[in-house]
Amino acid sequence: MTESVTIAKDTAEKSVSTENRVVIRFAGDSGDGMQLTGTEFTRAAALAGNDISTFPDFPAEIRAPAGTIGGVSGFQLHFASEAIYTPGDTPDVLVAMNPAALKKNIADLRKGGVVIANSSAFTANNLKKVKYEENPLDDDSLDDYRVVPIDMTAQVERALKDSGLSTKEMGRCKNFYALGLMYWMYNRDKARQEEWIRQKFAKKPAIADANIKAFNAGYNFGITTELIGETYEVAPVKMAPGRYRNIMGNQATVLGFVAAAQQSGLPLFYGSYPITPASDVLHGLAKHKDFGVTTFQAEDEIAAMAATVGAAYGGSLAITGTSGPGLALKGEALGLGAMMELPMVVLNVQRGGPSTGLPTKTEQSDLLQALYGRNGDSSLPVLAAASPGDCFHAAFEACRVAVKYMTPVILLTDGYVANGAEPWKIPDASALPAIDVKFGTDPNDYMPYRRDEETLARQWVVPGTPGMQHRVGGLEKDALTGDVSYDPQNHQDMTDNRRLKTEGIANDFPATTVEGDEDADLLMISWGGTYGSMKVGVLRAREQGMKVAHLHLRWINPLPKDTIDVLKRYKHHVCCELNNGQLTQVLRAHSLVDIQSYTKVEGKPLLVQEIVDLAQKYVG
């Protein structure tokens, strides 16, 4: 719903529309600063009190060929005066810094949407690179959109003519020009942004001044131009009382790990080898030495996993992080951790595969690898985060379960939730669940593999504890003494014990919650980062009169105890995921229910409209 009024703004009279929600996509070369521009406008939306959801999209190459489709970097922001759960299906505004950015993204822009195009980049050479025979700003190919061509190069150079900067240096300020124009269009507070620029470039005052002038030039262009007929207001969202911050998924994961370490009283060890898109977790944890965090950048993935096993043996909250290719390399040492039954967390920030695949794109294709990607029957707990903010709670939960049940736990996020952002209500630390650590200290009749009757966890004994010397390693252990055992029945018993311990984690789960219509014919199933798209898609399908319900699974191994009962309540079932149907296989095998699969492996998240169309197919 849009309401319009007319107000006097500075020297120009403009129409101001009140919008409930807006989606903007910034796109340009990977060197055009679109990630920074998008991040800064996101910050402005967050400070204005809007609900937000973002989706950065950038090339895998550090500096992809300029002006090419493959070199386009984008940043999409959805901000609203109501609760939102996705970065939006279709942008309302596309800021295109060159022809490649326009060509790659124009098909996604809604009809009637606004194109802000940097016309100075639409040269014959750049048009040729992306096979435009004619300049799309001059022909009728963009008639379905409101096109605003701006010679940003000339505008910025005019604003900075007395700055003393070179032409190349002035060109780097174009992203702040575009940001200033967006600030004007959406009535954001300039002062905060100008202060941020001064702080960001405090050591380079000439650059700070230039960026501020470029920013104001873009803002003032909006005031004076007749090309843009109106500005927009997006009111603050009504949120539950509390303290909020804008947070990315990897940042939330870092805080979840640190919170778990503080709650358990354990030193945190994080051993990792840099890999996209998990490297930010290593960088983030390295900043928290004051909280007893030790970070170790290993020479390879195998060393990182082995060091994490050693840290767990030594009594630390031991964590390692990687993406799919790294999880493959960690497999053998992770099996050692399973055999030794030590608490540790393995974070896998999933990306497109196989091999190097699409390292900067999102996917959910490592699920079966997490469940079965080790030799032998090596059952390990596996859970997945649903959103950027949920990464905190999933990371904390993974640590809690690892310590309570004395087992490695695999935590799955993905590029979509790891690099995306949303408002996150900072939790009350005193309200976080307890993580009770009870190291074994009583040597009386100590047996390394004697188990707790409830959890089947063995005791955690720090090496060097008087009278509690014990043996661990990769050879099968006697079910009590921990001595090497080749006894067939013992191996059967130990294999069963490890499986039953994992299955027993489900005793901690509350009853499964299903959202939507109680009398629905169709149950739509999601896991991990598909949660937001599914939630909104099911809501819109129900608004159109369809009887639909939504089941989101946080834990994949073990599945909730009532999973089969829940599935059998519905006539139709569709599992939607960013792979070729991996969870569908698991659920069909577990329940023998004829679950259908909707899959997508484009490196992009699910769209809300895809979910609505799918529901229509089954119950419309």
WOUR-V161339 format. One record per residue. N is the residue number from 0. RES is the residue in one letter. SS is DSSP state (alpha for helix, beta for strand, coil for the rest). OMEGA is omega in degrees with one decimal (999 if undefined). D_CENTER is the distance of its C-alpha to the mean C-alpha in whole Angstrom. Layout:
<<N/RES/SS/OMEGA/D_CENTER> <N/RES/SS/OMEGA/D_CENTER>>
This chain:
<<0/M/coil/-178.6/30> <1/T/coil/174.7/31> <2/E/beta/-177.0/34> <3/S/beta/171.9/36> <4/V/beta/177.1/38> <5/T/beta/179.2/40> <6/I/beta/174.6/40> <7/A/beta/-179.9/41> <8/K/beta/-175.6/39> <9/D/coil/-176.9/40> <10/T/coil/-175.9/43> <11/A/beta/177.7/41> <12/E/beta/-176.5/41> <13/K/beta/172.5/38> <14/S/beta/179.7/37> <15/V/beta/179.5/34> <16/S/beta/175.0/32> <17/T/beta/-177.2/30> <18/E/coil/174.1/27> <19/N/coil/-176.8/24> <20/R/beta/-179.1/21> <21/V/beta/174.6/21> <22/V/beta/178.4/18> <23/I/beta/173.1/19> <24/R/beta/173.8/18> <25/F/beta/-177.1/19> <26/A/beta/178.2/20> <27/G/beta/175.2/22> <28/D/beta/-179.6/23> <29/S/coil/176.3/20> <30/G/coil/-176.7/23> <31/D/coil/177.1/23> <32/G/coil/-177.7/21> <33/M/alpha/177.8/19> <34/Q/alpha/177.6/15> <35/L/alpha/179.8/17> <36/T/alpha/179.0/19> <37/G/alpha/179.8/16> <38/T/alpha/-179.3/15> <39/E/alpha/177.4/18> <40/F/alpha/174.0/19> <41/T/alpha/178.6/16> <42/R/alpha/178.6/17> <43/A/alpha/179.0/20> <44/A/alpha/178.9/19> <45/A/alpha/179.6/18> <46/L/alpha/177.8/21> <47/A/coil/176.1/23> <48/G/coil/179.1/21> <49/N/coil/165.5/19> <50/D/beta/-174.4/16> <51/I/beta/170.7/14> <52/S/beta/-174.5/10> <53/T/beta/176.6/9> <54/F/beta/174.4/9> <55/P/beta/179.5/10> <56/D/beta/-174.2/12> <57/F/coil/-178.8/14> <58/P/coil/177.3/17> <59/A/coil/-179.2/17> <60/E/coil/178.4/20> <61/I/coil/176.0/21> <62/R/coil/-179.3/23> <63/A/coil/-179.4/23> <64/P/coil/-175.9/27> <65/A/coil/174.4/27> <66/G/coil/-178.6/28> <67/T/coil/177.6/27> <68/I/alpha/-178.5/24> <69/G/alpha/-178.6/22> <70/G/alpha/-176.3/22> <71/V/beta/175.1/20> <72/S/beta/-177.3/17> <73/G/beta/177.7/16> <74/F/beta/-179.6/14> <75/Q/beta/-180.0/14> <76/L/beta/173.2/14> <77/H/beta/177.9/15> <78/F/beta/-168.1/17> <79/A/beta/174.8/20> <80/S/coil/178.1/22> <81/E/coil/-177.5/21> <82/A/coil/177.1/18> <83/I/coil/-174.5/15> <84/Y/coil/-179.9/12> <85/T/coil/175.2/11> <86/P/coil/178.0/11> <87/G/coil/179.3/15> <88/D/coil/-172.6/17> <89/T/coil/177.9/19> <90/P/coil/170.1/20> <91/D/coil/-178.9/23> <92/V/beta/173.5/23> <93/L/beta/173.2/23> <94/V/beta/-175.2/23> <95/A/beta/-175.6/25> <96/M/coil/177.6/26> <97/N/coil/-179.0/28> <98/P/alpha/179.9/29> <99/A/alpha/178.8/26> <100/A/alpha/178.6/23> <101/L/alpha/-175.5/26> <102/K/alpha/-178.5/26> <103/K/alpha/-169.1/23> <104/N/alpha/-171.5/21> <105/I/alpha/-178.5/25> <106/A/alpha/-179.4/24> <107/D/alpha/-176.1/21> <108/L/coil/179.3/23> <109/R/coil/176.7/25> <110/K/coil/-175.0/29> <111/G/coil/179.1/30> <112/G/coil/-175.1/27> <113/V/beta/172.8/28> <114/V/beta/171.5/27> <115/I/beta/-172.6/28> <116/A/beta/174.6/29> <117/N/beta/-172.1/30> <118/S/alpha/-178.4/33> <119/S/alpha/-180.0/35> <120/A/alpha/-177.2/32> <121/F/coil/179.1/34> <122/T/coil/179.9/36> <123/A/alpha/-178.8/38> <124/N/alpha/179.8/37> <125/N/alpha/176.6/33> <126/L/alpha/-179.4/34> <127/K/alpha/-178.4/35> <128/K/alpha/-177.4/32> <129/V/coil/173.1/30> <130/K/coil/167.6/34> <131/Y/coil/178.1/34> <132/E/coil/177.1/38> <133/E/coil/176.2/39> <134/N/coil/-177.0/37> <135/P/coil/177.1/35> <136/L/coil/-176.4/35> <137/D/coil/-179.1/39> <138/D/coil/-176.0/39> <139/D/coil/-175.8/38> <140/S/coil/-179.1/35> <141/L/coil/-176.9/33> <142/D/coil/179.3/35> <143/D/coil/-175.3/33> <144/Y/coil/173.0/31> <145/R/beta/-173.5/32> <146/V/beta/177.5/32> <147/V/beta/177.9/33> <148/P/beta/-179.7/33> <149/I/beta/175.5/34> <150/D/coil/-174.2/35> <151/M/alpha/179.6/33> <152/T/alpha/-179.7/34> <153/A/alpha/-179.5/38> <154/Q/alpha/-178.9/36> <155/V/alpha/179.8/35> <156/E/alpha/177.4/38> <157/R/alpha/-179.8/40> <158/A/alpha/-174.1/38> <159/L/coil/-173.2/38> <160/K/coil/-179.4/41> <161/D/coil/-174.5/43> <162/S/coil/-176.1/40> <163/G/coil/179.1/41> <164/L/coil/175.5/38> <165/S/coil/178.1/38> <166/T/alpha/179.7/37> <167/K/alpha/179.8/34> <168/E/alpha/177.4/33> <169/M/alpha/179.5/34> <170/G/alpha/-179.8/32> <171/R/coil/-179.3/29> <172/C/coil/-176.2/29> <173/K/alpha/-179.4/28> <174/N/alpha/177.2/25> <175/F/alpha/172.7/26> <176/Y/alpha/178.9/29> <177/A/alpha/178.4/26> <178/L/alpha/178.3/24> <179/G/alpha/178.6/28> <180/L/alpha/178.4/28> <181/M/alpha/175.8/25> <182/Y/alpha/179.3/26> <183/W/alpha/-176.7/29> <184/M/alpha/-174.5/28> <185/Y/coil/169.6/26> <186/N/coil/178.8/29> <187/R/coil/-175.4/27> <188/D/coil/-178.6/28> <189/K/alpha/-170.6/29> <190/A/alpha/-179.5/30> <191/R/alpha/-178.7/27> <192/Q/alpha/178.7/26> <193/E/alpha/178.1/29> <194/E/alpha/178.5/29> <195/W/alpha/179.7/25> <196/I/alpha/178.8/27> <197/R/alpha/-179.9/30> <198/Q/alpha/-177.6/28> <199/K/alpha/-176.1/25> <200/F/coil/-176.4/28> <201/A/coil/-179.3/31> <202/K/coil/178.6/32> <203/K/coil/-173.5/33> <204/P/alpha/178.8/35> <205/A/alpha/178.3/36> <206/I/alpha/177.6/32> <207/A/alpha/179.7/31> <208/D/alpha/-178.6/34> <209/A/alpha/-179.7/34> <210/N/alpha/177.7/30> <211/I/alpha/178.3/31> <212/K/alpha/178.1/34> <213/A/alpha/178.1/32> <214/F/alpha/179.8/30> <215/N/alpha/177.2/33> <216/A/alpha/176.9/34> <217/G/alpha/179.1/31> <218/Y/alpha/-178.0/32> <219/N/alpha/175.7/35> <220/F/alpha/177.9/35> <221/G/alpha/-179.4/34> <222/I/alpha/-170.4/37> <223/T/alpha/-173.5/39> <224/T/coil/172.2/38> <225/E/coil/-176.6/39> <226/L/coil/179.6/37> <227/I/coil/-170.4/34> <228/G/coil/-175.2/36> <229/E/beta/171.6/34> <230/T/beta/-171.7/31> <231/Y/beta/174.0/29> <232/E/beta/173.6/28> <233/V/coil/-173.5/25> <234/A/coil/175.4/26> <235/P/coil/177.5/24> <236/V/coil/175.3/22> <237/K/coil/-179.0/24> <238/M/coil/175.2/22> <239/A/coil/-179.5/23> <240/P/coil/179.5/25> <241/G/coil/178.6/23> <242/R/coil/-175.3/21> <243/Y/beta/169.0/18> <244/R/beta/173.7/16> <245/N/beta/-173.3/13> <246/I/beta/172.4/10> <247/M/beta/-176.2/7> <248/G/alpha/179.3/5> <249/N/alpha/176.5/7> <250/Q/alpha/179.3/10> <251/A/alpha/177.4/9> <252/T/alpha/177.8/10> <253/V/alpha/-177.5/13> <254/L/alpha/177.0/14> <255/G/alpha/177.8/14> <256/F/alpha/-179.4/16> <257/V/alpha/179.3/18> <258/A/alpha/179.0/19> <259/A/alpha/178.3/20> <260/A/alpha/179.5/22> <261/Q/alpha/-177.9/24> <262/Q/alpha/-179.4/24> <263/S/alpha/-175.9/26> <264/G/coil/-177.6/28> <265/L/coil/168.8/27> <266/P/coil/-178.2/26> <267/L/beta/174.2/23> <268/F/beta/177.3/23> <269/Y/beta/177.9/20> <270/G/beta/-173.3/21> <271/S/beta/171.1/19> <272/Y/coil/-174.2/19> <273/P/coil/177.8/17> <274/I/coil/176.0/15> <275/T/coil/2.7/12> <276/P/coil/-176.4/9> <277/A/coil/-171.7/10> <278/S/alpha/-178.5/13> <279/D/alpha/178.4/12> <280/V/alpha/175.2/12> <281/L/alpha/-179.9/15> <282/H/alpha/-177.3/16> <283/G/alpha/-179.4/15> <284/L/alpha/179.7/17> <285/A/coil/-179.8/20> <286/K/coil/-172.5/20> <287/H/coil/177.8/21> <288/K/alpha/-179.1/24> <289/D/alpha/178.8/26> <290/F/alpha/177.8/24> <291/G/coil/-178.8/26> <292/V/beta/172.5/23> <293/T/beta/176.5/24> <294/T/beta/-178.3/22> <295/F/beta/174.9/23> <296/Q/beta/-174.8/22> <297/A/coil/179.7/24> <298/E/coil/176.3/26> <299/D/coil/-176.5/24> <300/E/alpha/-178.7/22> <301/I/alpha/179.2/25> <302/A/alpha/179.5/26> <303/A/alpha/-180.0/23> <304/M/alpha/-179.9/23> <305/A/alpha/178.0/27> <306/A/alpha/179.0/26> <307/T/alpha/174.7/24> <308/V/alpha/178.8/27> <309/G/alpha/179.6/29> <310/A/alpha/177.2/27> <311/A/alpha/177.9/27> <312/Y/alpha/-178.4/31> <313/G/coil/174.6/32> <314/G/coil/177.2/30> <315/S/coil/166.3/27> <316/L/beta/-168.2/23> <317/A/beta/-175.8/22> <318/I/beta/170.7/19> <319/T/beta/-178.3/18> <320/G/beta/-176.6/14> <321/T/beta/167.5/14> <322/S/coil/-170.8/13> <323/G/alpha/179.3/15> <324/P/alpha/178.8/18> <325/G/alpha/178.1/18> <326/L/alpha/176.8/18> <327/A/alpha/-179.2/21> <328/L/alpha/-178.8/23> <329/K/alpha/-169.0/22> <330/G/alpha/-176.0/24> <331/E/alpha/-179.7/27> <332/A/alpha/175.9/27> <333/L/alpha/174.0/24> <334/G/alpha/175.4/27> <335/L/alpha/177.2/29> <336/G/alpha/178.0/27> <337/A/alpha/178.6/27> <338/M/alpha/-179.6/31> <339/M/alpha/179.9/32> <340/E/coil/179.1/30> <341/L/coil/-179.4/28> <342/P/coil/175.3/25> <343/M/beta/179.0/22> <344/V/beta/175.9/18> <345/V/beta/179.3/16> <346/L/beta/174.8/13> <347/N/beta/175.2/12> <348/V/beta/-169.6/8> <349/Q/beta/176.4/10> <350/R/coil/179.8/11> <351/G/beta/179.9/14> <352/G/coil/3.6/17> <353/P/coil/-177.4/20> <354/S/coil/178.8/21> <355/T/coil/171.0/19> <356/G/coil/178.9/18> <357/L/beta/-168.9/15> <358/P/coil/179.2/14> <359/T/coil/179.7/12> <360/K/coil/-173.3/11> <361/T/coil/177.1/9> <362/E/coil/177.6/11> <363/Q/coil/-169.1/12> <364/S/coil/179.7/15> <365/D/coil/-175.1/15> <366/L/alpha/-179.2/16> <367/L/alpha/175.3/20> <368/Q/alpha/179.3/19> <369/A/alpha/-177.5/18> <370/L/alpha/-169.1/21> <371/Y/alpha/-170.6/24> <372/G/coil/175.4/23> <373/R/coil/179.2/26> <374/N/coil/-179.6/29> <375/G/coil/173.9/31> <376/D/coil/-172.3/31> <377/S/coil/-176.5/28> <378/S/coil/178.2/26> <379/L/coil/175.7/23> <380/P/beta/179.8/21> <381/V/beta/174.3/17> <382/L/beta/-174.8/15> <383/A/beta/177.3/11> <384/A/coil/-173.5/8> <385/A/coil/-174.1/8> <386/S/coil/177.6/6> <387/P/coil/-179.8/5> <388/G/coil/-179.4/9> <389/D/alpha/176.9/9> <390/C/alpha/177.3/8> <391/F/alpha/-174.9/11> <392/H/alpha/178.3/13> <393/A/alpha/178.5/12> <394/A/alpha/178.6/13> <395/F/alpha/-178.4/16> <396/E/alpha/178.3/17> <397/A/alpha/179.1/17> <398/C/alpha/-179.5/19> <399/R/alpha/-178.8/21> <400/V/alpha/-179.9/22> <401/A/alpha/-178.0/22> <402/V/alpha/-176.8/25> <403/K/alpha/-174.0/27> <404/Y/alpha/178.2/27> <405/M/coil/-177.8/28> <406/T/coil/166.7/25> <407/P/beta/176.9/22> <408/V/beta/177.7/19> <409/I/beta/178.1/16> <410/L/beta/179.5/13> <411/L/beta/162.8/10> <412/T/beta/176.0/7> <413/D/beta/-176.3/6> <414/G/alpha/-179.4/5> <415/Y/alpha/-179.0/4> <416/V/alpha/-177.8/1> <417/A/alpha/-177.5/3> <418/N/alpha/176.6/5> <419/G/coil/-178.7/5> <420/A/beta/176.6/7> <421/E/beta/173.6/10> <422/P/beta/-176.8/13> <423/W/beta/177.7/13> <424/K/beta/-177.5/17> <425/I/coil/-174.7/18> <426/P/coil/173.3/19> <427/D/coil/-176.5/23> <428/A/alpha/-178.4/23> <429/S/alpha/-178.7/26> <430/A/alpha/179.5/25> <431/L/coil/179.5/22> <432/P/coil/178.5/24> <433/A/coil/170.2/26> <434/I/coil/-174.5/26> <435/D/coil/178.2/29> <436/V/coil/-179.8/30> <437/K/coil/176.5/34> <438/F/beta/176.3/35> <439/G/coil/180.0/38> <440/T/coil/-176.7/41> <441/D/coil/-177.1/44> <442/P/coil/-177.2/46> <443/N/coil/177.9/48> <444/D/coil/-179.1/48> <445/Y/coil/173.6/44> <446/M/coil/-172.8/43> <447/P/coil/-176.2/39> <448/Y/coil/169.7/38> <449/R/coil/-168.5/40> <450/R/beta/170.4/37> <451/D/coil/-174.9/36> <452/E/coil/-176.1/38> <453/E/coil/-172.6/35> <454/T/coil/-173.9/32> <455/L/coil/178.3/33> <456/A/coil/173.0/32> <457/R/beta/-179.9/34> <458/Q/coil/174.7/35> <459/W/beta/-176.8/33> <460/V/coil/179.5/36> <461/V/coil/178.7/35> <462/P/coil/-179.2/38> <463/G/coil/176.3/41> <464/T/coil/-174.3/41> <465/P/coil/174.8/45> <466/G/coil/-175.2/46> <467/M/coil/175.2/43> <468/Q/coil/-179.2/43> <469/H/coil/-175.3/41> <470/R/coil/172.2/40> <471/V/coil/-178.9/37> <472/G/coil/-173.0/36> <473/G/coil/175.8/35> <474/L/coil/-177.9/38> <475/E/coil/-174.1/38> <476/K/beta/170.7/39> <477/D/coil/-172.2/42> <478/A/coil/176.1/41> <479/L/coil/-170.4/42> <480/T/coil/-175.2/44> <481/G/coil/175.4/41> <482/D/coil/176.8/43> <483/V/beta/-177.9/43> <484/S/coil/174.2/44> <485/Y/coil/-179.2/44> <486/D/coil/-175.9/46> <487/P/alpha/-177.5/45> <488/Q/alpha/177.6/44> <489/N/alpha/178.9/43> <490/H/alpha/175.8/40> <491/Q/alpha/-177.9/40> <492/D/alpha/-178.7/39> <493/M/alpha/176.7/37> <494/T/alpha/178.3/35> <495/D/alpha/-179.8/35> <496/N/alpha/-179.7/34> <497/R/alpha/177.9/31> <498/R/alpha/-178.0/30> <499/L/alpha/177.4/31> <500/K/alpha/178.1/30> <501/T/alpha/-179.8/26> <502/E/alpha/-178.1/28> <503/G/alpha/177.5/29> <504/I/alpha/180.0/25> <505/A/alpha/176.4/25> <506/N/alpha/179.4/28> <507/D/alpha/-171.7/26> <508/F/coil/170.8/24> <509/P/coil/176.1/25> <510/A/coil/-177.2/26> <511/T/coil/177.7/24> <512/T/coil/175.9/23> <513/V/coil/178.7/23> <514/E/beta/175.3/23> <515/G/beta/-175.3/25> <516/D/coil/179.3/29> <517/E/coil/-179.2/31> <518/D/coil/-177.3/33> <519/A/coil/172.3/30> <520/D/coil/-174.7/31> <521/L/beta/172.7/28> <522/L/beta/177.9/25> <523/M/beta/-170.1/22> <524/I/beta/177.7/19> <525/S/beta/171.8/15> <526/W/beta/177.5/13> <527/G/alpha/-172.4/9> <528/G/alpha/176.4/7> <529/T/alpha/-175.9/10> <530/Y/alpha/-173.8/12> <531/G/alpha/179.5/11> <532/S/alpha/-179.6/13> <533/M/alpha/-179.1/16> <534/K/alpha/-178.3/16> <535/V/alpha/179.8/17> <536/G/alpha/178.6/19> <537/V/alpha/178.5/21> <538/L/alpha/-179.1/22> <539/R/alpha/176.8/23> <540/A/alpha/179.0/25> <541/R/alpha/177.0/27> <542/E/alpha/177.8/28> <543/Q/coil/174.0/30> <544/G/coil/179.4/32> <545/M/coil/177.7/30> <546/K/coil/-173.7/30> <547/V/beta/174.5/26> <548/A/beta/-174.8/25> <549/H/beta/174.3/21> <550/L/beta/175.4/20> <551/H/beta/-178.5/17> <552/L/beta/176.0/17> <553/R/coil/178.5/15> <554/W/beta/177.8/17> <555/I/beta/173.4/18> <556/N/beta/1.1/21> <557/P/coil/170.3/23> <558/L/coil/176.1/23> <559/P/coil/-175.7/24> <560/K/coil/-176.9/28> <561/D/coil/-177.0/28> <562/T/alpha/-177.6/26> <563/I/alpha/179.6/29> <564/D/alpha/179.4/31> <565/V/alpha/-178.0/28> <566/L/alpha/-174.9/28> <567/K/coil/178.4/32> <568/R/coil/-171.4/32> <569/Y/coil/-178.2/31> <570/K/coil/-179.0/32> <571/H/beta/179.7/30> <572/H/beta/174.3/26> <573/V/beta/176.9/23> <574/C/beta/-176.2/20> <575/C/beta/-176.6/17> <576/E/beta/-178.3/15> <577/L/coil/174.1/14> <578/N/coil/-178.5/16> <579/N/coil/171.9/20> <580/G/coil/-173.8/21> <581/Q/alpha/178.2/20> <582/L/alpha/177.2/19> <583/T/alpha/177.7/22> <584/Q/alpha/-178.6/24> <585/V/alpha/-177.2/24> <586/L/alpha/178.3/24> <587/R/alpha/179.5/27> <588/A/alpha/-176.9/29> <589/H/alpha/-169.6/28> <590/S/alpha/-172.6/30> <591/L/coil/174.8/32> <592/V/coil/-175.5/31> <593/D/coil/-178.1/30> <594/I/coil/177.3/27> <595/Q/beta/-173.7/26> <596/S/beta/170.6/23> <597/Y/beta/-171.1/21> <598/T/beta/-179.0/19> <599/K/coil/177.8/17> <600/V/coil/-179.6/16> <601/E/coil/-173.3/16> <602/G/coil/-178.7/13> <603/K/coil/178.3/12> <604/P/coil/173.3/11> <605/L/coil/175.4/13> <606/L/coil/178.0/16> <607/V/alpha/-177.4/17> <608/Q/alpha/175.5/21> <609/E/alpha/-179.3/20> <610/I/alpha/178.8/20> <611/V/alpha/179.5/23> <612/D/alpha/179.5/25> <613/L/alpha/177.2/24> <614/A/alpha/178.6/26> <615/Q/alpha/-179.4/29> <616/K/alpha/-175.1/29> <617/Y/alpha/-173.4/30> <618/V/alpha/-177.2/31> <619/G/coil/999/32>>
